[in-house]
């Protein structure tokens, strides 16, 4: 389990979208703006230990 607190960062999510097709497509479908990336962050990244680890490494 990650001890580092995970917080939304638009730049990190944009980098994540460059690496992950699912994240990219979900954000595009929602408008590809900051709100879209927040929705994807909260629904896909938070709570998934693997995705959290990748996100924190960006």
LUMGUMI-500015 format. One record per atom (N, C-alpha, C): residue number from 1; residue in one letter; atom name; x, y, z. Coordinates in steps of 0.2 Angstrom, whole numbers, plus 5000, padded with zeros to 4 digits. Last residue first. Layout:
N
<atom num="NUM" residuo="A" atomo="CA" xx="X" yy="Y" zz="Z"/>
...
***
This chain:
58
<atom num="58" residuo="X" atomo="N" xx="5026" yy="5048" zz="4939"/>
<atom num="58" residuo="X" atomo="CA" xx="5027" yy="5052" zz="4933"/>
<atom num="58" residuo="X" atomo="C" xx="5029" yy="5059" zz="4936"/>
<atom num="57" residuo="X" atomo="N" xx="5024" yy="5040" zz="4950"/>
<atom num="57" residuo="X" atomo="CA" xx="5031" yy="5040" zz="4947"/>
<atom num="57" residuo="X" atomo="C" xx="5032" yy="5045" zz="4941"/>
<atom num="56" residuo="X" atomo="N" xx="5011" yy="5041" zz="4953"/>
<atom num="56" residuo="X" atomo="CA" xx="5016" yy="5044" zz="4957"/>
<atom num="56" residuo="X" atomo="C" xx="5023" yy="5044" zz="4954"/>
<atom num="55" residuo="X" atomo="N" xx="5006" yy="5033" zz="4942"/>
<atom num="55" residuo="X" atomo="CA" xx="5004" yy="5040" zz="4943"/>
<atom num="55" residuo="X" atomo="C" xx="5009" yy="5044" zz="4947"/>
<atom num="54" residuo="X" atomo="N" xx="5010" yy="5020" zz="4946"/>
<atom num="54" residuo="X" atomo="CA" xx="5012" yy="5023" zz="4940"/>
<atom num="54" residuo="X" atomo="C" xx="5012" yy="5031" zz="4940"/>
<atom num="53" residuo="X" atomo="N" xx="5003" yy="5019" zz="4958"/>
<atom num="53" residuo="X" atomo="CA" xx="5011" yy="5018" zz="4958"/>
<atom num="53" residuo="X" atomo="C" xx="5013" yy="5022" zz="4952"/>
<atom num="52" residuo="X" atomo="N" xx="4990" yy="5019" zz="4954"/>
<atom num="52" residuo="X" atomo="CA" xx="4993" yy="5025" zz="4959"/>
<atom num="52" residuo="X" atomo="C" xx="5000" yy="5025" zz="4958"/>
<atom num="51" residuo="X" atomo="N" xx="4989" yy="5008" zz="4946"/>
<atom num="51" residuo="X" atomo="CA" xx="4989" yy="5014" zz="4943"/>
<atom num="51" residuo="X" atomo="C" xx="4991" yy="5020" zz="4948"/>
<atom num="50" residuo="X" atomo="N" xx="4991" yy="4998" zz="4957"/>
<atom num="50" residuo="X" atomo="CA" xx="4996" yy="4999" zz="4951"/>
<atom num="50" residuo="X" atomo="C" xx="4995" yy="5005" zz="4948"/>
<atom num="49" residuo="X" atomo="N" xx="4980" yy="5001" zz="4966"/>
<atom num="49" residuo="X" atomo="CA" xx="4987" yy="5002" zz="4968"/>
<atom num="49" residuo="X" atomo="C" xx="4992" yy="5002" zz="4962"/>
<atom num="48" residuo="X" atomo="N" xx="4967" yy="5011" zz="4964"/>
<atom num="48" residuo="X" atomo="CA" xx="4970" yy="5005" zz="4960"/>
<atom num="48" residuo="X" atomo="C" xx="4977" yy="5006" zz="4962"/>
<atom num="47" residuo="X" atomo="N" xx="4963" yy="5022" zz="4971"/>
<atom num="47" residuo="X" atomo="CA" xx="4960" yy="5016" zz="4973"/>
<atom num="47" residuo="X" atomo="C" xx="4963" yy="5010" zz="4970"/>
<atom num="46" residuo="X" atomo="N" xx="4963" yy="5033" zz="4957"/>
<atom num="46" residuo="X" atomo="CA" xx="4962" yy="5032" zz="4965"/>
<atom num="46" residuo="X" atomo="C" xx="4959" yy="5026" zz="4967"/>
<atom num="45" residuo="X" atomo="N" xx="4961" yy="5030" zz="4943"/>
<atom num="45" residuo="X" atomo="CA" xx="4968" yy="5030" zz="4947"/>
<atom num="45" residuo="X" atomo="C" xx="4967" yy="5029" zz="4954"/>
<atom num="44" residuo="X" atomo="N" xx="4947" yy="5030" zz="4940"/>
<atom num="44" residuo="X" atomo="CA" xx="4952" yy="5025" zz="4938"/>
<atom num="44" residuo="X" atomo="C" xx="4958" yy="5024" zz="4942"/>
<atom num="43" residuo="X" atomo="N" xx="4940" yy="5041" zz="4946"/>
<atom num="43" residuo="X" atomo="CA" xx="4937" yy="5034" zz="4944"/>
<atom num="43" residuo="X" atomo="C" xx="4941" yy="5029" zz="4942"/>
<atom num="42" residuo="X" atomo="N" xx="4949" yy="5051" zz="4947"/>
<atom num="42" residuo="X" atomo="CA" xx="4945" yy="5049" zz="4953"/>
<atom num="42" residuo="X" atomo="C" xx="4942" yy="5042" zz="4952"/>
<atom num="41" residuo="X" atomo="N" xx="4954" yy="5053" zz="4934"/>
<atom num="41" residuo="X" atomo="CA" xx="4958" yy="5052" zz="4940"/>
<atom num="41" residuo="X" atomo="C" xx="4955" yy="5049" zz="4946"/>
<atom num="40" residuo="X" atomo="N" xx="4942" yy="5056" zz="4927"/>
<atom num="40" residuo="X" atomo="CA" xx="4946" yy="5049" zz="4926"/>
<atom num="40" residuo="X" atomo="C" xx="4951" yy="5048" zz="4931"/>
<atom num="39" residuo="X" atomo="N" xx="4939" yy="5068" zz="4933"/>
<atom num="39" residuo="X" atomo="CA" xx="4934" yy="5062" zz="4933"/>
<atom num="39" residuo="X" atomo="C" xx="4938" yy="5056" zz="4932"/>
<atom num="38" residuo="X" atomo="N" xx="4950" yy="5075" zz="4929"/>
<atom num="38" residuo="X" atomo="CA" xx="4949" yy="5074" zz="4937"/>
<atom num="38" residuo="X" atomo="C" xx="4944" yy="5068" zz="4937"/>
<atom num="37" residuo="X" atomo="N" xx="4950" yy="5076" zz="4916"/>
<atom num="37" residuo="X" atomo="CA" xx="4955" yy="5072" zz="4919"/>
<atom num="37" residuo="X" atomo="C" xx="4954" yy="5071" zz="4926"/>
<atom num="36" residuo="X" atomo="N" xx="4938" yy="5084" zz="4914"/>
<atom num="36" residuo="X" atomo="CA" xx="4938" yy="5077" zz="4912"/>
<atom num="36" residuo="X" atomo="C" xx="4944" yy="5073" zz="4915"/>
<atom num="35" residuo="X" atomo="N" xx="4942" yy="5096" zz="4920"/>
<atom num="35" residuo="X" atomo="CA" xx="4937" yy="5092" zz="4923"/>
<atom num="35" residuo="X" atomo="C" xx="4937" yy="5085" zz="4921"/>
<atom num="34" residuo="X" atomo="N" xx="4952" yy="5099" zz="4910"/>
<atom num="34" residuo="X" atomo="CA" xx="4954" yy="5098" zz="4917"/>
<atom num="34" residuo="X" atomo="C" xx="4949" yy="5094" zz="4921"/>
<atom num="33" residuo="X" atomo="N" xx="4947" yy="5091" zz="4895"/>
<atom num="33" residuo="X" atomo="CA" xx="4949" yy="5097" zz="4899"/>
<atom num="33" residuo="X" atomo="C" xx="4951" yy="5095" zz="4906"/>
<atom num="32" residuo="X" atomo="N" xx="4942" yy="5081" zz="4886"/>
<atom num="32" residuo="X" atomo="CA" xx="4949" yy="5082" zz="4887"/>
<atom num="32" residuo="X" atomo="C" xx="4951" yy="5088" zz="4890"/>
<atom num="31" residuo="X" atomo="N" xx="4929" yy="5076" zz="4886"/>
<atom num="31" residuo="X" atomo="CA" xx="4930" yy="5083" zz="4884"/>
<atom num="31" residuo="X" atomo="C" xx="4938" yy="5085" zz="4884"/>
<atom num="30" residuo="X" atomo="N" xx="4927" yy="5063" zz="4888"/>
<atom num="30" residuo="X" atomo="CA" xx="4924" yy="5068" zz="4892"/>
<atom num="30" residuo="X" atomo="C" xx="4925" yy="5075" zz="4891"/>
<atom num="29" residuo="X" atomo="N" xx="4934" yy="5057" zz="4878"/>
<atom num="29" residuo="X" atomo="CA" xx="4927" yy="5056" zz="4878"/>
<atom num="29" residuo="X" atomo="C" xx="4923" yy="5061" zz="4882"/>
<atom num="28" residuo="X" atomo="N" xx="4947" yy="5060" zz="4883"/>
<atom num="28" residuo="X" atomo="CA" xx="4944" yy="5062" zz="4876"/>
<atom num="28" residuo="X" atomo="C" xx="4937" yy="5062" zz="4876"/>
<atom num="27" residuo="X" atomo="N" xx="4947" yy="5052" zz="4894"/>
<atom num="27" residuo="X" atomo="CA" xx="4948" yy="5059" zz="4895"/>
<atom num="27" residuo="X" atomo="C" xx="4945" yy="5062" zz="4888"/>
<atom num="26" residuo="X" atomo="N" xx="4947" yy="5039" zz="4888"/>
<atom num="26" residuo="X" atomo="CA" xx="4942" yy="5041" zz="4893"/>
<atom num="26" residuo="X" atomo="C" xx="4942" yy="5049" zz="4894"/>
<atom num="25" residuo="X" atomo="N" xx="4958" yy="5039" zz="4880"/>
<atom num="25" residuo="X" atomo="CA" xx="4952" yy="5039" zz="4877"/>
<atom num="25" residuo="X" atomo="C" xx="4946" yy="5041" zz="4882"/>
<atom num="24" residuo="X" atomo="N" xx="4968" yy="5040" zz="4891"/>
<atom num="24" residuo="X" atomo="CA" xx="4968" yy="5045" zz="4885"/>
<atom num="24" residuo="X" atomo="C" xx="4961" yy="5045" zz="4882"/>
<atom num="23" residuo="X" atomo="N" xx="4966" yy="5028" zz="4898"/>
<atom num="23" residuo="X" atomo="CA" xx="4966" yy="5035" zz="4901"/>
<atom num="23" residuo="X" atomo="C" xx="4965" yy="5040" zz="4896"/>
<atom num="22" residuo="X" atomo="N" xx="4969" yy="5019" zz="4888"/>
<atom num="22" residuo="X" atomo="CA" xx="4962" yy="5019" zz="4891"/>
<atom num="22" residuo="X" atomo="C" xx="4961" yy="5026" zz="4895"/>
<atom num="21" residuo="X" atomo="N" xx="4982" yy="5021" zz="4885"/>
<atom num="21" residuo="X" atomo="CA" xx="4977" yy="5022" zz="4880"/>
<atom num="21" residuo="X" atomo="C" xx="4970" yy="5023" zz="4883"/>
<atom num="20" residuo="X" atomo="N" xx="4995" yy="5029" zz="4893"/>
<atom num="20" residuo="X" atomo="CA" xx="4990" yy="5024" zz="4894"/>
<atom num="20" residuo="X" atomo="C" xx="4984" yy="5025" zz="4889"/>
<atom num="19" residuo="X" atomo="N" xx="5004" yy="5039" zz="4890"/>
<atom num="19" residuo="X" atomo="CA" xx="5006" yy="5032" zz="4891"/>
<atom num="19" residuo="X" atomo="C" xx="5001" yy="5027" zz="4891"/>
<atom num="18" residuo="X" atomo="N" xx="4997" yy="5050" zz="4889"/>
<atom num="18" residuo="X" atomo="CA" xx="5001" yy="5049" zz="4884"/>
<atom num="18" residuo="X" atomo="C" xx="5004" yy="5042" zz="4884"/>
<atom num="17" residuo="X" atomo="N" xx="4990" yy="5050" zz="4902"/>
<atom num="17" residuo="X" atomo="CA" xx="4986" yy="5049" zz="4896"/>
<atom num="17" residuo="X" atomo="C" xx="4991" yy="5047" zz="4890"/>
<atom num="16" residuo="X" atomo="N" xx="5001" yy="5054" zz="4910"/>
<atom num="16" residuo="X" atomo="CA" xx="4998" yy="5047" zz="4911"/>
<atom num="16" residuo="X" atomo="C" xx="4994" yy="5045" zz="4904"/>
<atom num="15" residuo="X" atomo="N" xx="5002" yy="5067" zz="4906"/>
<atom num="15" residuo="X" atomo="CA" xx="5008" yy="5063" zz="4905"/>
<atom num="15" residuo="X" atomo="C" xx="5005" yy="5055" zz="4905"/>
<atom num="14" residuo="X" atomo="N" xx="4990" yy="5072" zz="4911"/>
<atom num="14" residuo="X" atomo="CA" xx="4991" yy="5072" zz="4904"/>
<atom num="14" residuo="X" atomo="C" xx="4997" yy="5068" zz="4902"/>
<atom num="13" residuo="X" atomo="N" xx="4992" yy="5069" zz="4925"/>
<atom num="13" residuo="X" atomo="CA" xx="4987" yy="5065" zz="4921"/>
<atom num="13" residuo="X" atomo="C" xx="4988" yy="5066" zz="4914"/>
<atom num="12" residuo="X" atomo="N" xx="5002" yy="5078" zz="4927"/>
<atom num="12" residuo="X" atomo="CA" xx="5003" yy="5071" zz="4928"/>
<atom num="12" residuo="X" atomo="C" xx="4998" yy="5067" zz="4924"/>
<atom num="11" residuo="X" atomo="N" xx="4995" yy="5090" zz="4925"/>
<atom num="11" residuo="X" atomo="CA" xx="5001" yy="5089" zz="4921"/>
<atom num="11" residuo="X" atomo="C" xx="5002" yy="5081" zz="4921"/>
<atom num="10" residuo="X" atomo="N" xx="4985" yy="5090" zz="4935"/>
<atom num="10" residuo="X" atomo="CA" xx="4983" yy="5090" zz="4928"/>
<atom num="10" residuo="X" atomo="C" xx="4989" yy="5088" zz="4924"/>
<atom num="9" residuo="X" atomo="N" xx="4984" yy="5080" zz="4949"/>
<atom num="9" residuo="X" atomo="CA" xx="4989" yy="5085" zz="4946"/>
<atom num="9" residuo="X" atomo="C" xx="4987" yy="5085" zz="4938"/>
<atom num="8" residuo="X" atomo="N" xx="4977" yy="5075" zz="4964"/>
<atom num="8" residuo="X" atomo="CA" xx="4976" yy="5077" zz="4957"/>
<atom num="8" residuo="X" atomo="C" xx="4981" yy="5082" zz="4955"/>
<atom num="7" residuo="X" atomo="N" xx="4986" yy="5065" zz="4975"/>
<atom num="7" residuo="X" atomo="CA" xx="4982" yy="5071" zz="4974"/>
<atom num="7" residuo="X" atomo="C" xx="4982" yy="5072" zz="4966"/>
<atom num="6" residuo="X" atomo="N" xx="4990" yy="5053" zz="4987"/>
<atom num="6" residuo="X" atomo="CA" xx="4989" yy="5054" zz="4980"/>
<atom num="6" residuo="X" atomo="C" xx="4984" yy="5060" zz="4979"/>
<atom num="5" residuo="X" atomo="N" xx="5002" yy="5052" zz="4999"/>
<atom num="5" residuo="X" atomo="CA" xx="4996" yy="5054" zz="4998"/>
<atom num="5" residuo="X" atomo="C" xx="4995" yy="5056" zz="4990"/>
<atom num="4" residuo="X" atomo="N" xx="5012" yy="5037" zz="5002"/>
<atom num="4" residuo="X" atomo="CA" xx="5012" yy="5044" zz="4999"/>
<atom num="4" residuo="X" atomo="C" xx="5005" yy="5046" zz="4997"/>
<atom num="3" residuo="X" atomo="N" xx="5011" yy="5024" zz="5005"/>
<atom num="3" residuo="X" atomo="CA" xx="5010" yy="5029" zz="5010"/>
<atom num="3" residuo="X" atomo="C" xx="5010" yy="5036" zz="5008"/>
<atom num="2" residuo="X" atomo="N" xx="5002" yy="5011" zz="4996"/>
<atom num="2" residuo="X" atomo="CA" xx="5006" yy="5017" zz="4996"/>
<atom num="2" residuo="X" atomo="C" xx="5005" yy="5022" zz="5002"/>
<atom num="1" residuo="X" atomo="N" xx="5004" yy="4994" zz="5000"/>
<atom num="1" residuo="X" atomo="CA" xx="5000" yy="5000" zz="5000"/>
<atom num="1" residuo="X" atomo="C" xx="5004" yy="5006" zz="5000"/>
***
